[in-house]
Amino acid sequence: MFALYLTADLQGVTNLRPDDTQDNPFWYMFKVQCTSCRETHANHVGVNRFETNEMSGSRGEANFVWKCKNCKGEWLAEGVETGTKFTGIDLEEGEWFEYDEKSNEEVSINDVKWEVRRS
């Protein structure tokens, strides 16, 4: 969770805050950058505390869900025993399945969990 901290010199007024109701939500506008490829989104992205979105590969919801268009299929992996190179892996759905012809076995990536931490 992120919190907005605001400081200001107030004279003759108190309790400064956004006008933020469900009928008239306050939109916070952010410039976002992908944590994987460091690409900055061309436009500002709006978020309010009342709007929720489903998170891909999860049962949860969040106020802000964004998928970097530059990172789709940008993951790589290698077969443990064979060294087979797998490219263009798309983890958007939180899982990936493929077949390693050198080992004649299925290979997979699943139960992927994403977390953004404060740096």
Residue pairs with C-beta under 8 A, 6 or more apart in sequence:
4 28
6 16
8 16
10 16
18 26
19 26
20 26
20 48
20 49
22 50
25 48
25 49
25 50
25 51
26 48
27 46
27 47
27 48
28 46
28 47
28 48
29 44
29 45
29 46
29 47
30 44
30 45
30 46
30 47
31 40
31 41
31 44
31 45
32 40
32 41
32 45
32 66
33 39
33 40
33 41
34 40
34 41
34 68
34 70
34 71
35 116
36 68
36 71
36 74
37 68
37 70
37 71
37 74
39 68
39 70
39 71
41 66
45 64
45 66
47 63
47 64
48 63
49 63
51 63
52 61
52 62
52 63
53 61
53 62
53 63
53 64
53 65
54 60
54 61
54 65
55 61
55 62
55 65
56 65
56 67
56 92
56 93
56 94
57 92
57 93
57 94
57 95
57 112
58 94
67 92
72 90
72 92
73 88
73 89
73 90
74 88
74 89
75 88
75 89
75 90
75 91
75 96
76 85
76 86
76 87
76 89
77 86
77 89
77 107
77 109
78 84
78 85
78 86
79 86
79 100
79 102
79 103
79 107
81 103
82 100
82 102
82 103
84 100
84 101
84 102
84 103
86 98
86 107
89 96
89 109
90 96
91 109
91 112
94 110
94 111
94 112
95 108
95 109
95 110
95 111
95 112
96 108
96 109
96 110
97 106
97 107
97 108
97 110
98 106
98 107
98 108
99 105
99 106
99 107
100 106
100 107
